[in-house]
Amino acid sequence: MGLTENTIREDDDMIENKEEIKKETQTEEKKEHKKETTKHKKVENKEKRTTNKSSKTKKQEKNAAPDWLVITLSSVLVVAVVIVLYFLFLKVTPEQTQDSVATLVNGVPIYESQVLSRMKLIQALNDPTIDRNTTLAIMTDEMLLYQEAQKEGYKTTPQEVDQYVADLIKQNDLDEASFEKELNSAGVNSNELKALYERTLTINKLINKSVTSVVLVSEKEIQDFYDSNKEDLTLPARVQVKHILIANTTTNITAGEVKAMIKDDKSNFCDLVTEYSDDVESVSYCGEYNFSRQDPIVEEFINASFEMVPGDVRIITTVFGQHILYKLADMPEGTPAFDELKQQIEEYLTSQKMASMYKEFLDSLREQAIIEEYTNETAPVLNESLTGNVINTPSKQVVKTEESSKLTLAQCLTKAGAKLYTVYWCPHCKTQIAEFGEYASQLDVVECDPDGENPRVEECQAVNISVLPTWIIKSVKYEGSQSLTKLAEYSGCSY
């Protein structure tokens, strides 16, 4: 199963919403059987790829990137919605002595070469129409999310990355050698890919905490959606069956021998599925499938399923081998019962809420950020001879971290519970606040004069404020103005 790009979109048209639920319901019923088809087709597809590959030129092989190089947030971490981040870690190579800056995100540069490389990658793998400005917007959002994740203390260990890679190899029916070969053919270094996954998994943790974990859909919302859309959720006639697959390659037992073991009341059917079925992906749900005649299932399987009567057991043959088919029920055309659709509706409504919350979360990061975009004429230039926090520009110097550090410090102080006690007429208090510039609003400033704006006199009295300004950080009182460096030291924040 390759990793593919998914996008979040908000449907404004209610009819589209209804059709999506209807389609999702049908897909849930048929996708499990498609797994079986997919599993067997993988072998055929691998053989086809091998044959086709021999006819490619070396240039074509190098440019052909495998599907799993398209990175998505894991559905394990983000339930019911996939928020796509096109992470590709494109570093500035040693050969690049100069590279113009496309934008600064809180003082951290995104270089023009990175934008163009990413744009070409997306054009090749996902969207041939994407342009430079859209690519830059994607990369800017990624940078904001990664910075926020780091600020919140989220980290991804090398062991987590290794496990992610191992799972990826397994999901795509690869081994380590073929994985490395695919990477090399795509021109990707494994260490760079792991750096990419580290960023992706770190952002997953942020999104999971800030968006996924706080989304709730009530029973009433699910019921209301079902009641309002019944007529649009009609499904065609379907059947419900279970099966045991004895693959063509299996030689130690036959379908007839397994069928003979089935008890009259079928009570041991699931046990036989677990022990003998070669359709391993359906074992966990007792080999069960629900589908209609319109679903893309092999003809012999679908015809037999509709011909049989509930309770029948029959052996049929398909390209995959022999199936011991046990029919459970016929389901006439109509709207499924609420309980049948409840999970799909809940997932759909959850995805809508998560999309909205994700947008709000990202918008809030943008509002707080310092994002400086440049044209070719104004762009700063990377110069390897420079050190420190300064980037050369044709006419000015841009300090990379000063303003973003003030923002980070102010937010961190507040999260640490730090409070700055002041009065509105105190010049030293005003100077202390002014050191944070436009980010002073991020501080928890306590006005101690009853005539001041939004006074909190009782708080000042409770901690016996006698010197202004005064900071209380982690229950320790620091009287008088403090440098930003000292505040970072006292609080454990970075600056």
C-alpha positions as CSV (number, residue, x, y, z in Angstrom):
1,M,0.0,0.0,0.0
2,G,1.8,3.2,-1.2
3,L,1.6,6.5,0.7
4,T,-0.4,8.9,-1.4
5,E,-1.2,12.6,-1.2
6,N,-4.5,13.5,0.5
7,T,-5.9,17.0,0.8
8,I,-8.3,18.7,3.2
9,R,-11.1,20.6,1.5
10,E,-14.2,22.2,3.0
11,D,-17.3,21.5,1.1
12,D,-19.6,24.4,0.9
13,D,-22.3,22.5,-1.1
14,M,-24.5,20.3,1.1
15,I,-25.2,18.0,-1.8
16,E,-21.5,17.3,-2.1
17,N,-21.4,16.5,1.6
18,K,-24.2,14.0,1.2
19,E,-22.6,12.3,-1.8
20,E,-19.3,12.1,0.1
21,I,-21.0,10.2,3.0
22,K,-22.8,8.0,0.6
23,K,-19.6,7.3,-1.3
24,E,-17.7,6.7,1.9
25,T,-20.3,4.2,3.1
26,Q,-20.1,2.2,-0.1
27,T,-16.3,2.4,0.0
28,E,-16.2,1.0,3.6
29,E,-18.2,-2.0,2.5
30,K,-16.1,-2.8,-0.6
31,K,-12.6,-1.7,0.4
32,E,-11.9,-4.8,2.4
33,H,-12.5,-7.1,-0.5
34,K,-10.4,-4.9,-2.7
35,K,-7.6,-5.5,-0.2
36,E,-7.5,-9.1,-1.3
37,T,-7.5,-8.2,-5.0
38,T,-4.7,-5.6,-4.3
39,K,-2.6,-8.1,-2.4
40,H,-2.5,-10.6,-5.3
41,K,-2.1,-7.8,-7.9
42,K,1.0,-6.6,-6.1
43,V,2.9,-9.6,-7.3
44,E,1.7,-9.1,-10.9
45,N,2.4,-5.4,-10.7
46,K,5.9,-6.0,-9.4
47,E,6.6,-8.3,-12.4
48,K,5.2,-5.7,-14.7
49,R,7.3,-3.0,-13.2
50,T,10.4,-5.2,-13.6
51,T,9.6,-5.8,-17.3
52,N,8.8,-2.1,-17.9
53,K,11.8,-0.9,-16.0
54,S,14.2,-2.7,-18.4
55,S,12.9,-0.6,-21.2
56,K,13.4,2.7,-19.4
57,T,16.5,4.9,-20.0
58,K,18.8,5.5,-17.1
59,K,17.6,9.1,-16.9
60,Q,14.0,7.9,-16.6
61,E,14.8,5.5,-13.8
62,K,16.6,8.2,-11.9
63,N,13.6,10.6,-12.2
64,A,11.1,8.0,-11.2
65,A,10.2,8.5,-7.5
66,P,8.3,5.8,-5.6
67,D,4.9,6.5,-4.2
68,W,6.0,6.4,-0.6
69,L,8.2,9.5,-1.1
70,V,5.0,11.5,-0.8
71,I,4.8,12.2,2.9
72,T,1.5,12.4,4.7
73,L,0.5,12.7,8.4
74,S,-0.1,9.2,9.7
75,S,-3.8,8.3,10.0
76,V,-2.8,6.5,13.3
77,L,-1.9,9.9,14.7
78,V,-4.6,12.0,13.0
79,V,-7.9,10.0,13.1
80,A,-10.4,10.4,10.3
81,V,-8.6,13.2,8.5
82,V,-5.3,13.3,6.7
83,I,-3.6,16.7,6.8
84,V,-1.0,16.7,4.1
85,L,2.4,18.2,4.5
86,Y,4.8,18.0,1.5
87,F,7.9,17.6,3.5
88,L,11.1,17.1,1.5
89,F,14.3,18.0,3.3
90,L,16.3,19.9,0.7
91,K,19.5,21.2,2.2
92,V,21.8,23.8,0.6
93,T,24.7,21.8,-0.8
94,P,28.3,22.8,-0.2
95,E,28.6,23.8,-3.9
96,Q,26.1,26.6,-3.4
97,T,28.1,29.6,-2.3
98,Q,25.2,32.0,-2.8
99,D,21.5,31.5,-2.7
100,S,18.8,34.1,-2.4
101,V,16.3,34.0,0.4
102,A,12.7,33.6,-0.6
103,T,11.2,34.3,2.8
104,L,12.2,34.6,6.4
105,V,9.8,32.7,8.8
106,N,10.5,34.1,12.3
107,G,14.0,34.8,11.2
108,V,14.6,31.3,9.7
109,P,15.3,31.4,5.9
110,I,13.7,29.4,3.2
111,Y,16.0,29.6,0.2
112,E,14.9,30.1,-3.4
113,S,16.6,26.9,-4.5
114,Q,14.6,24.9,-1.9
115,V,11.4,26.4,-3.2
116,L,12.2,25.5,-6.8
117,S,13.3,22.0,-5.9
118,R,10.1,21.4,-4.0
119,M,8.0,22.8,-6.8
120,K,9.5,20.4,-9.2
121,L,9.0,17.5,-6.9
122,I,5.3,18.3,-6.3
123,Q,4.9,18.8,-10.1
124,A,6.4,15.4,-10.7
125,L,4.5,13.5,-8.0
126,N,1.3,15.3,-7.2
127,D,0.2,18.4,-9.0
128,P,1.8,19.4,-12.4
129,T,0.1,22.8,-12.2
130,I,1.5,24.0,-8.9
131,D,3.4,27.3,-9.1
132,R,6.3,28.8,-7.2
133,N,4.1,31.0,-4.9
134,T,1.9,28.2,-3.9
135,T,4.9,26.0,-3.2
136,L,6.4,28.8,-1.0
137,A,3.1,29.1,0.9
138,I,3.2,25.4,1.6
139,M,6.8,25.5,2.8
140,T,6.1,28.6,5.0
141,D,3.2,26.8,6.8
142,E,5.4,23.7,7.3
143,M,8.1,25.9,8.9
144,L,5.6,27.5,11.2
145,L,4.3,24.2,12.3
146,Y,7.7,22.7,12.9
147,Q,8.8,25.8,14.9
148,E,5.7,25.6,17.0
149,A,6.3,21.9,17.6
150,Q,9.8,22.6,18.8
151,K,8.7,25.5,21.0
152,E,6.1,23.2,22.6
153,G,8.8,20.7,23.4
154,Y,7.8,17.9,20.9
155,K,10.6,15.7,19.8
156,T,11.0,12.6,17.7
157,T,13.7,10.1,18.7
158,P,15.9,8.2,16.3
159,Q,14.2,5.0,17.5
160,E,10.8,6.4,16.4
161,V,12.1,7.4,13.0
162,D,13.6,3.9,12.6
163,Q,10.3,2.3,13.5
164,Y,8.5,4.5,11.1
165,V,10.9,3.5,8.3
166,A,10.5,-0.1,9.2
167,D,6.7,0.1,9.1
168,L,7.0,1.9,5.7
169,I,9.2,-0.8,4.3
170,K,6.7,-3.5,5.5
171,Q,3.7,-1.7,4.2
172,N,5.2,-1.5,0.7
173,D,6.3,-5.1,0.6
174,L,10.0,-4.1,0.5
175,D,13.1,-5.2,2.3
176,E,15.9,-2.9,3.4
177,A,18.0,-3.6,0.3
178,S,15.2,-2.8,-2.1
179,F,14.2,0.2,0.0
180,E,17.7,1.7,-0.3
181,K,17.7,0.9,-4.0
182,E,14.4,2.8,-4.5
183,L,15.9,5.7,-2.6
184,N,19.1,5.7,-4.7
185,S,17.1,5.5,-8.0
186,A,15.1,8.6,-6.8
187,G,18.2,10.5,-5.9
188,V,17.3,10.6,-2.2
189,N,19.8,10.1,0.6
190,S,18.5,7.9,3.4
191,N,19.8,10.3,6.1
192,E,18.0,13.2,4.4
193,L,14.8,11.1,4.3
194,K,15.1,10.3,8.0
195,A,15.5,14.0,8.7
196,L,12.4,14.5,6.8
197,Y,10.5,11.9,8.8
198,E,11.8,13.4,12.0
199,R,10.2,16.7,11.1
200,T,7.0,15.0,9.9
201,L,6.5,12.9,13.0
202,T,7.3,15.9,15.3
203,I,4.6,18.0,13.6
204,N,2.2,15.0,13.8
205,K,2.5,15.2,17.6
206,L,1.7,18.9,17.6
207,I,-1.3,18.5,15.3
208,N,-2.5,15.5,17.3
209,K,-2.4,17.4,20.6
210,S,-3.6,20.8,19.3
211,V,-6.3,19.7,16.8
212,T,-7.1,16.0,16.8
213,S,-7.4,15.4,20.5
214,V,-9.8,18.3,21.1
215,V,-12.3,17.5,18.4
216,L,-15.5,15.9,19.6
217,V,-18.7,14.9,17.7
218,S,-21.8,14.4,19.8
219,E,-24.3,11.6,19.4
220,K,-26.9,14.3,18.6
221,E,-24.8,15.7,15.7
222,I,-24.5,12.2,14.2
223,Q,-28.2,11.5,14.5
224,D,-29.2,14.9,13.1
225,F,-27.0,14.4,10.1
226,Y,-28.5,11.0,9.5
227,D,-32.1,12.2,9.8
228,S,-31.5,15.2,7.5
229,N,-29.8,13.1,4.8
230,K,-31.6,9.8,4.7
231,E,-32.9,10.1,1.1
232,D,-29.4,10.8,-0.2
233,L,-27.8,7.8,1.5
234,T,-29.7,5.1,-0.4
235,L,-27.4,2.1,-1.3
236,P,-28.0,-0.6,-4.0
237,A,-28.8,-4.2,-3.1
238,R,-25.8,-5.8,-1.3
239,V,-24.8,-9.2,0.1
240,Q,-22.9,-10.1,3.3
241,V,-20.5,-13.1,3.1
242,K,-17.5,-14.7,4.8
243,H,-14.9,-16.6,3.0
244,I,-11.7,-18.7,3.5
245,L,-9.2,-18.4,0.7
246,I,-6.9,-21.3,-0.2
247,A,-4.4,-19.7,-2.5
248,N,-3.1,-21.4,-5.7
249,T,0.3,-21.6,-4.0
250,T,-1.0,-23.5,-0.9
251,T,-0.3,-27.3,-1.2
252,N,-0.6,-28.6,2.4
253,I,-4.4,-28.6,2.4
254,T,-7.3,-28.3,0.0
255,A,-10.5,-26.2,0.1
256,G,-12.5,-29.4,0.2
257,E,-10.7,-30.6,3.3
258,V,-11.3,-27.3,5.1
259,K,-15.0,-27.2,4.0
260,A,-15.4,-30.6,5.6
261,M,-14.3,-29.2,8.9
262,I,-17.2,-26.7,9.1
263,K,-19.7,-27.5,11.7
264,D,-23.4,-27.5,10.8
265,D,-24.1,-24.4,12.8
266,K,-21.0,-22.7,11.3
267,S,-19.8,-21.8,14.8
268,N,-16.2,-22.7,14.0
269,F,-16.0,-20.8,10.7
270,C,-14.0,-17.9,12.2
271,D,-11.6,-20.3,13.8
272,L,-11.0,-21.9,10.4
273,V,-10.5,-18.5,8.8
274,T,-7.8,-17.7,11.3
275,E,-6.1,-21.1,10.8
276,Y,-6.3,-21.6,7.1
277,S,-7.3,-18.5,5.1
278,D,-4.6,-17.0,2.8
279,D,-6.5,-13.7,2.7
280,V,-4.6,-12.6,5.7
281,E,-5.9,-9.0,5.7
282,S,-9.5,-10.2,6.3
283,V,-8.7,-12.7,9.1
284,S,-9.2,-10.1,11.8
285,Y,-12.8,-9.6,10.8
286,C,-13.5,-13.3,10.2
287,G,-13.2,-13.0,6.4
288,E,-16.3,-10.9,6.1
289,Y,-17.2,-8.7,3.2
290,N,-20.3,-6.5,2.3
291,F,-20.6,-5.4,-1.3
292,S,-23.0,-4.7,-4.3
293,R,-22.9,-5.8,-7.9
294,Q,-21.4,-2.4,-8.8
295,D,-18.3,-3.0,-6.7
296,P,-15.0,-3.9,-8.5
297,I,-14.8,-7.5,-7.3
298,V,-13.9,-10.6,-9.4
299,E,-16.9,-11.8,-11.4
300,E,-16.9,-15.4,-10.1
301,F,-17.0,-14.2,-6.5
302,I,-19.7,-11.6,-6.9
303,N,-22.0,-13.9,-9.0
304,A,-21.8,-16.7,-6.6
305,S,-22.4,-14.5,-3.6
306,F,-25.7,-13.1,-5.2
307,E,-26.8,-16.6,-6.4
308,M,-26.5,-18.3,-3.0
309,V,-29.1,-18.2,-0.3
310,P,-28.2,-17.2,3.3
311,G,-26.7,-20.1,5.1
312,D,-25.2,-21.8,2.0
313,V,-21.6,-22.8,1.9
314,R,-19.9,-23.3,-1.5
315,I,-16.5,-23.7,-3.0
316,I,-15.7,-21.4,-5.9
317,T,-12.6,-20.8,-8.0
318,T,-11.1,-17.4,-9.0
319,V,-7.7,-16.3,-10.2
320,F,-6.6,-16.1,-6.6
321,G,-7.4,-19.7,-5.7
322,Q,-10.3,-21.5,-4.2
323,H,-12.7,-19.8,-1.8
324,I,-15.0,-21.4,0.7
325,L,-17.8,-19.0,0.5
326,Y,-20.4,-18.7,3.3
327,K,-23.4,-16.4,2.7
328,L,-24.7,-14.6,5.7
329,A,-27.5,-12.3,4.3
330,D,-29.1,-10.4,1.4
331,M,-29.4,-6.7,2.0
332,P,-32.0,-5.0,-0.2
333,E,-31.7,-1.6,-1.7
334,G,-32.4,1.2,0.7
335,T,-30.9,3.5,3.4
336,P,-28.8,1.5,5.9
337,A,-29.9,1.7,9.5
338,F,-28.4,4.4,11.7
339,D,-26.1,1.9,13.4
340,E,-24.6,0.8,10.1
341,L,-23.7,4.4,9.1
342,K,-22.9,5.8,12.5
343,Q,-19.2,5.3,12.4
344,Q,-18.9,6.7,8.8
345,I,-20.9,9.8,9.7
346,E,-18.9,10.4,12.9
347,E,-15.7,10.1,10.9
348,Y,-17.0,12.5,8.3
349,L,-18.2,15.1,10.8
350,T,-14.9,14.7,12.7
351,S,-12.9,15.4,9.5
352,Q,-14.9,18.5,8.9
353,K,-14.4,19.8,12.4
354,M,-10.7,18.9,12.2
355,A,-10.2,20.7,8.9
356,S,-11.8,23.8,10.4
357,M,-9.7,23.7,13.6
358,Y,-6.5,23.0,11.6
359,K,-7.2,26.1,9.5
360,E,-7.8,28.2,12.6
361,F,-4.7,26.8,14.3
362,L,-2.5,27.6,11.3
363,D,-4.1,31.0,10.9
364,S,-3.2,31.8,14.5
365,L,0.4,30.8,13.9
366,R,0.5,33.1,10.8
367,E,-0.9,36.0,12.8
368,Q,1.8,35.7,15.5
369,A,4.7,35.1,13.1
370,I,7.1,37.5,11.5
371,I,7.1,36.5,7.8
372,E,9.3,38.5,5.5
373,E,8.9,37.7,1.8
374,Y,11.4,39.0,-0.8
375,T,11.5,39.7,-4.5
376,N,14.6,39.1,-6.6
377,E,15.7,42.7,-6.0
378,T,15.3,42.7,-2.2
379,A,16.2,39.1,-1.3
380,P,19.0,38.6,1.2
381,V,21.8,36.4,0.0
382,L,23.4,33.4,1.7
383,N,27.1,34.1,2.0
384,E,29.2,31.2,3.4
385,S,31.9,33.7,4.6
386,L,29.4,35.1,7.2
387,T,28.9,33.7,10.7
388,G,26.5,34.6,13.4
389,N,22.9,35.7,13.0
390,V,23.2,38.1,10.1
391,I,22.4,37.6,6.4
392,N,23.9,40.0,3.8
393,T,21.5,41.8,1.5
394,P,22.3,44.3,-1.2
395,S,21.3,47.3,0.9
396,K,20.7,46.2,4.4
397,Q,21.3,43.5,7.0
398,V,18.4,41.3,8.3
399,V,18.7,40.0,11.8
400,K,17.5,36.4,11.7
401,T,16.4,35.7,15.2
402,E,16.1,38.9,17.3
403,E,12.4,39.6,16.8
404,S,11.3,35.9,16.7
405,S,13.3,35.3,19.9
406,K,11.4,38.0,21.7
407,L,8.1,36.4,20.6
408,T,9.3,33.0,21.7
409,L,10.5,34.3,25.1
410,A,7.3,36.2,25.8
411,Q,5.1,33.3,25.0
412,C,7.3,30.9,27.0
413,L,7.3,33.2,30.0
414,T,3.5,33.3,30.1
415,K,3.2,29.5,29.7
416,A,5.7,29.1,32.6
417,G,3.3,31.2,34.7
418,A,5.6,34.2,34.9
419,K,4.0,37.5,35.8
420,L,5.2,41.1,35.5
421,Y,3.9,43.4,38.2
422,T,3.7,47.1,37.2
423,V,1.9,50.4,37.6
424,Y,0.9,52.5,34.6
425,W,2.9,55.6,35.7
426,C,6.2,53.8,36.4
427,P,8.9,54.7,33.7
428,H,11.0,51.6,34.5
429,C,7.9,49.4,34.0
430,K,7.3,51.0,30.6
431,T,10.9,50.4,29.7
432,Q,10.8,46.8,30.7
433,I,7.6,46.2,28.7
434,A,9.1,48.0,25.7
435,E,11.9,45.6,25.5
436,F,9.5,43.0,24.2
437,G,8.3,45.4,21.5
438,E,5.1,44.4,19.7
439,Y,5.1,41.1,21.6
440,A,4.5,42.7,25.0
441,S,0.9,41.7,24.6
442,Q,2.0,38.1,25.0
443,L,3.1,38.7,28.6
444,D,1.0,38.4,31.7
445,V,1.3,42.0,33.0
446,V,-0.4,42.7,36.3
447,E,-1.5,46.3,36.9
448,C,-1.2,47.1,40.6
449,D,-2.7,50.7,40.6
450,P,-6.5,50.7,41.0
451,D,-6.6,53.7,38.6
452,G,-4.8,51.8,35.9
453,E,-6.3,49.8,33.0
454,N,-7.7,46.4,34.1
455,P,-6.2,46.6,37.6
456,R,-5.5,43.4,39.6
457,V,-4.7,45.0,42.9
458,E,-5.6,42.0,45.0
459,E,-3.0,39.9,43.2
460,C,-0.3,42.5,43.9
461,Q,-1.2,42.7,47.6
462,A,-1.2,38.9,47.9
463,V,2.4,38.7,46.9
464,N,3.5,41.9,48.7
465,I,4.8,43.9,45.8
466,S,7.0,46.7,47.0
467,V,9.4,47.4,44.1
468,L,8.4,48.1,40.6
469,P,8.7,46.4,38.2
470,T,8.8,43.0,39.8
471,W,8.8,39.6,38.1
472,I,7.6,36.4,39.8
473,I,8.8,33.4,37.9
474,K,8.4,29.9,39.2
475,S,7.4,31.3,42.6
476,V,10.7,33.3,42.8
477,K,10.5,37.1,43.1
478,Y,12.9,39.2,40.9
479,E,12.7,42.9,41.8
480,G,13.6,45.6,39.3
481,S,14.0,45.5,35.5
482,Q,15.6,42.3,34.1
483,S,17.4,41.7,30.9
484,L,15.8,39.4,28.4
485,T,18.8,37.0,28.8
486,K,18.2,36.9,32.6
487,L,14.5,36.3,32.1
488,A,15.3,33.4,29.9
489,E,17.7,32.0,32.5
490,Y,15.3,32.4,35.3
491,S,12.4,30.7,33.4
492,G,14.3,28.1,31.5
493,C,13.0,29.6,28.3
494,S,15.1,30.0,25.2
495,Y,16.3,33.3,23.9
